[in-house]
Amino acid sequence: MSGTIAQNPNRQSGSVGSIPSATKDSSNPALDTNPATGVGTEWINTTTGQIFLCIDATADLNIWVGQEGSRVFPARGIFMGGQNAASPSVPVNTIGYITIPTLGNATDFGDLDDGVFKLTAATSNGIKDRAVNGGGMRDTGTSLNIMEYVTISTTGNATDFGNLTQQARQFGATSNGSNDRGVFGGGYTGSGTTNVLQYITVSSAGNATDFGDATTLMQDNSATSNGTNERGIWMGGNRTSLSNIIDYITISTTGNATDFGDLSQTVSYPAACSNQTNERGVRLGGYNGSQTDTIEYVTISTTGNTTDFGDLITAIYGSKGTSSGTAERGLSAGGYPGGVNTNVIEYITISTPGDGQDFGDLTVAVNSPGTTSDAG
């Protein structure tokens, strides 16, 4: 179109200001990067080409968001259900959460959706922010096939997800993190112990699908993984007797489990966690005729037997584990030491062998809650 271009009465001369330079590094930013330029700081990973932006510059708890959906943030651990201290047989519907890098007590998150149940297993899709809690039982003694989910970063009550392939309790679950597959393994069906492995797509509510079988019947076990590196492991448990067996699977590929190696003890009800793609899996505590304080580890990518890590503050079984992933803090929460449930949370630095240290307390004393985090 034609017309007159208006004059600008406020024309001025001067120089154009400099454009801020991004920080360039071969790795991602971290929680404690603490950029001098604060919120809005840009970071370029020269290895992957991914660009991050700082959206919260709280000291040592920075939050960075990448253009591919990746996040570097203070990991949140959640604890779903369990059986409480008033009576070991009484289940609860409580969901609590903590910020894993920050020592302190848990805070109320919300409630389970379908009443109260215990002896569940939980897993997540890591930075994609969904946790799924499955199985368990009520006071009636009947095992459940219920699955429920929460958005980990947003407090609130759980929502129905779908059903497991069979009713089960007293089992372990893990995932391949942001690759979005969660796997539940073994358990007690109500009529007997099972070796069934079953999987879900964590971001898509629906029923579980058969994955394959463990090498043996297993219940009262624990599970962890190396995240997006795709190996899941199940440790210990109570088959016809206590077990030291470690099984492994490739999470992205359905099929039967393969023998990995052995724990140093035959044990049931241990806790487990890992530093994800940093490849260390840890077993904490458990029951081997009495509660134990043993901590031991494996390199998840390499089959073999466990190596001693250190000791928990308190010998315990029925605690559950989770971690901040590659940020290296692992947790053992709740449990049943000395004939009474506890609300104690202990922590370790996964990359550095040593003894457990006090972290804080759960909102309620429980054992065997469904436990996971948004670190995977």
C-alpha positions in Angstrom: 0.0 0.0 0.0 1.0 3.6 -0.4 1.2 6.4 2.2 3.6 8.7 4.1 6.0 7.3 6.6 5.6 9.3 9.8 8.6 11.2 11.1 10.2 10.3 14.4 10.5 13.4 16.5 12.6 11.7 19.2 15.6 10.6 17.0 18.8 10.3 19.0 22.3 9.2 18.4 24.3 6.8 20.6 25.8 3.3 20.8 24.0 0.0 20.9 24.4 -1.8 24.3 26.4 -5.0 24.4 24.6 -8.3 24.2 25.2 -10.5 27.3 27.3 -13.5 26.6 26.2 -17.0 27.6 28.3 -19.2 29.9 29.8 -22.0 27.8 30.8 -25.3 29.4 31.1 -28.9 28.4 28.5 -30.0 31.0 25.1 -28.8 32.2 24.7 -26.2 34.9 24.1 -27.5 38.5 22.0 -26.6 41.5 25.0 -24.7 43.0 26.2 -23.0 39.9 24.9 -19.7 41.4 25.3 -17.4 38.4 26.5 -13.9 39.1 24.0 -12.5 36.7 21.1 -14.3 38.4 17.8 -15.1 36.9 17.9 -15.0 33.1 21.5 -16.2 32.8 22.0 -18.3 29.7 24.2 -21.5 29.7 25.3 -23.4 26.6 26.4 -27.0 27.0 29.1 -27.2 24.3 29.0 -31.1 24.3 25.3 -31.4 23.5 24.5 -28.0 22.2 21.6 -27.6 24.6 20.9 -24.1 26.0 19.7 -23.6 29.5 18.1 -20.5 31.2 18.2 -19.9 34.9 14.7 -19.3 36.2 15.5 -19.3 40.0 18.9 -18.2 41.4 18.3 -19.2 45.0 21.8 -19.9 46.4 22.8 -23.6 45.9 19.2 -24.4 44.7 19.3 -23.0 41.2 16.6 -24.0 38.7 17.7 -24.2 35.1 15.4 -25.1 32.2 16.7 -26.4 28.8 15.2 -25.9 25.4 14.7 -29.6 25.0 12.6 -29.9 28.2 15.5 -30.9 30.4 15.7 -29.3 33.8 18.3 -28.9 36.5 16.4 -28.3 39.7 16.2 -29.3 43.4 14.9 -32.8 43.3 11.7 -33.6 45.2 11.3 -36.9 46.9 7.8 -38.2 47.8 6.5 -40.9 50.1 3.1 -42.4 49.4 1.1 -44.5 51.9 2.7 -47.2 54.1 1.8 -48.7 57.4 1.9 -46.5 60.5 3.3 -46.6 64.0 0.1 -47.1 65.9 -0.1 -50.6 64.6 2.1 -52.3 62.0 -1.1 -53.6 60.3 -2.7 -50.2 59.8 -2.2 -48.6 56.4 -2.3 -44.8 55.8 -3.2 -42.6 52.9 -0.6 -39.9 53.6 1.7 -38.5 50.9 4.6 -36.4 52.1 7.5 -34.7 50.3 11.0 -33.3 50.8 13.5 -31.3 48.8 16.3 -33.8 48.6 19.3 -31.3 48.5 18.0 -29.6 51.7 18.1 -31.4 55.1 14.9 -31.1 57.0 11.5 -32.7 57.8 8.9 -33.8 55.2 5.9 -31.7 54.4 2.3 -32.8 53.7 1.7 -33.3 49.9 -1.8 -34.7 49.8 -3.6 -38.0 50.0 -3.9 -41.2 48.1 -7.1 -41.3 46.0 -8.5 -44.8 46.7 -8.4 -44.9 50.5 -5.5 -46.3 52.6 -3.1 -49.0 51.5 0.4 -50.2 52.3 3.3 -52.3 51.0 3.2 -50.5 47.6 5.9 -49.7 45.1 6.4 -46.4 43.3 8.3 -45.1 40.3 8.6 -42.0 38.2 9.5 -40.6 34.8 12.1 -38.3 36.3 12.2 -34.8 35.0 8.9 -35.4 33.2 7.4 -35.0 36.7 5.0 -37.9 37.2 5.1 -40.5 40.0 3.0 -43.7 39.9 2.3 -45.7 43.1 1.0 -49.3 42.6 -0.2 -52.4 44.3 -0.3 -52.9 48.1 -3.0 -54.1 50.4 -5.6 -52.8 52.9 -6.4 -54.2 56.4 -8.5 -56.9 54.8 -5.3 -58.8 53.6 -6.3 -58.7 50.0 -3.5 -57.6 47.6 -4.5 -54.8 45.2 -3.9 -54.0 41.5 -4.6 -50.3 42.0 -2.2 -47.7 40.5 -2.4 -43.9 41.3 -0.3 -41.0 40.2 0.7 -37.5 41.2 2.5 -34.6 39.5 5.6 -34.5 41.7 6.2 -30.7 41.5 2.5 -29.9 42.4 1.1 -30.8 45.7 -2.4 -32.4 45.8 -4.2 -35.7 46.0 -3.4 -38.7 43.8 -5.5 -39.7 40.8 -6.4 -43.1 39.4 -3.8 -44.3 36.8 -5.0 -47.8 35.9 -4.5 -51.4 37.0 -1.6 -53.8 37.3 -1.8 -57.1 35.4 -2.3 -58.9 38.7 -2.9 -58.0 42.3 0.5 -57.7 44.2 2.2 -56.2 47.2 5.7 -56.3 48.8 7.6 -55.6 45.6 10.0 -53.2 43.9 9.6 -50.8 41.0 12.0 -48.7 38.9 12.1 -46.8 35.6 14.3 -45.6 32.8 13.6 -42.0 33.9 12.6 -39.5 31.3 12.4 -42.4 28.7 9.1 -42.9 30.4 8.8 -46.7 31.2 8.2 -47.9 34.7 8.5 -51.6 35.6 7.1 -53.4 38.7 8.6 -56.7 39.6 7.6 -59.7 41.7 5.5 -59.4 44.8 2.9 -61.4 46.8 -0.4 -61.9 45.0 -2.4 -63.0 48.1 -2.1 -66.6 47.2 1.6 -66.9 46.5 4.8 -65.2 45.5 5.2 -64.2 41.8 8.1 -63.6 39.4 6.0 -61.5 37.0 7.5 -58.2 35.6 5.0 -55.7 34.3 5.4 -52.2 32.8 3.6 -49.0 32.2 4.2 -45.8 30.2 4.4 -43.4 33.1 3.1 -40.3 31.2 0.1 -42.2 29.9 -2.6 -43.4 32.4 -3.7 -47.0 31.6 -3.3 -50.6 32.6 0.1 -52.4 33.0 1.4 -54.8 30.3 3.4 -58.0 30.8 7.1 -57.4 30.5 8.6 -60.9 31.2 9.7 -62.9 34.3 12.3 -62.6 37.0 14.8 -65.4 37.3 13.0 -66.6 40.4 9.9 -66.0 42.5 10.5 -62.8 44.5 8.8 -60.6 47.1 9.9 -58.1 49.7 12.6 -56.9 47.2 13.9 -53.5 46.1 14.6 -52.1 42.7 16.6 -49.2 41.2 18.2 -48.4 37.8 20.7 -46.3 35.9 18.0 -44.2 34.4 18.1 -43.4 30.7 21.0 -45.9 30.4 18.1 -48.5 30.5 19.2 -51.1 33.1 17.0 -51.9 36.0 18.0 -54.2 38.9 16.0 -56.0 41.6 17.8 -56.9 44.8 17.2 -59.4 47.5 13.7 -60.4 48.8 11.9 -63.3 50.4 11.2 -66.2 48.1 10.9 -69.6 49.8 13.7 -68.2 52.0 15.8 -65.0 52.2 17.6 -64.2 49.0 20.9 -62.5 47.9 20.0 -62.6 44.2 20.3 -59.6 42.0 18.4 -59.7 38.7 18.6 -57.2 35.8 16.6 -56.2 32.7 17.0 -53.7 29.9 14.0 -51.5 30.6 13.3 -50.4 27.1 13.2 -54.1 25.8 10.6 -56.5 27.1 11.8 -60.0 28.1 12.9 -62.1 31.0 15.4 -60.9 33.6 19.1 -62.1 33.8 21.3 -62.9 36.8 23.4 -59.9 37.7 25.3 -61.1 40.8 24.8 -61.4 44.6 24.4 -59.3 47.6 26.7 -59.9 50.5 23.8 -61.0 52.7 20.5 -62.9 52.1 18.0 -60.2 52.9 14.4 -59.1 52.5 12.8 -55.6 52.8 15.9 -53.6 51.8 15.8 -50.0 50.5 17.5 -49.2 47.2 18.6 -46.0 45.3 21.0 -45.0 42.6 22.8 -42.0 41.1 21.1 -42.8 37.8 23.5 -42.4 34.8 26.5 -42.2 37.1 25.9 -45.9 37.4 26.0 -46.7 41.1 23.1 -48.7 42.7 23.0 -49.0 46.5 21.2 -51.4 48.8 20.4 -50.1 52.3 19.4 -52.2 55.3 16.9 -55.0 55.3 16.1 -58.2 57.2 18.5 -61.2 57.4 17.1 -62.9 60.4 17.1 -59.5 62.2 17.3 -56.0 60.9 20.7 -55.0 59.4 22.5 -51.7 59.0 24.5 -52.8 56.0 24.9 -50.5 53.0 26.5 -52.0 49.8 26.7 -51.0 46.2 27.1 -52.2 42.6 28.1 -50.6 39.3 24.8 -51.0 37.5 26.3 -51.2 34.0 28.7 -54.0 35.0 27.4 -57.3 36.3 28.9 -58.7 39.5 28.6 -58.9 43.3 28.2 -56.0 45.7 30.9 -54.0 47.5 30.7 -52.7 51.1 29.6 -49.0 51.3 29.2 -48.3 55.0 26.5 -48.6 57.7 23.2 -46.9 58.4 22.8 -45.1 61.8 20.2 -47.6 62.8 19.8 -51.2 61.7 16.4 -51.3 59.9 14.2 -53.1 57.5 11.1 -51.9 55.6 12.6 -48.6 54.7 12.3 -47.3 51.1 14.9 -45.5 49.1 15.1 -42.7 46.5 17.7 -40.2 45.4 18.5 -36.9 43.7 20.0 -38.8 40.8 23.2 -37.5 39.4 23.2 -34.9 42.2 24.4 -37.9 44.3 22.2 -37.8 47.5 20.5 -41.1 48.3 17.9 -41.6 51.0 16.5 -44.4 53.2 13.1 -43.4 54.7 10.9 -44.9 57.3 11.1 -48.6 58.2 10.6 -50.9 61.1 13.6 -51.0 63.5 13.3 -52.7 66.9 9.7 -53.7 66.6 8.3 -50.2 66.0 7.8 -48.0 62.9 10.0 -44.9 62.5 9.7 -41.6 60.7 13.5 -41.2 60.4 15.1 -40.3 57.0 18.9 -41.1 56.6 21.1 -40.0 53.7 24.3 -40.9 51.9 26.4 -39.4 49.1 26.1 -42.2 46.6 29.4 -41.5 44.9 31.3 -41.6 48.2 31.2 -44.7 50.4 30.5 -44.0 54.1 27.9 -44.2 56.8 24.4 -42.9 56.8 23.6 -39.5 58.3 20.4 -38.0 59.7 18.3 -36.0 57.1 15.1 -35.3 59.0 11.7 -37.0 59.6 8.7 -38.1 57.6 5.3 -36.6 58.4 4.3 -39.9 59.9 6.1 -43.0 61.2 5.6 -45.7 58.5 7.3 -48.6 56.9 7.2 -49.7 53.3 5.8 -46.4 51.7 5.8 -46.0 47.9 8.9 -43.8 47.5 10.3 -42.1 44.4 11.5 -38.7 43.1 11.5 -36.4 40.1 15.2 -37.3 39.5 14.1 -40.7 38.2 
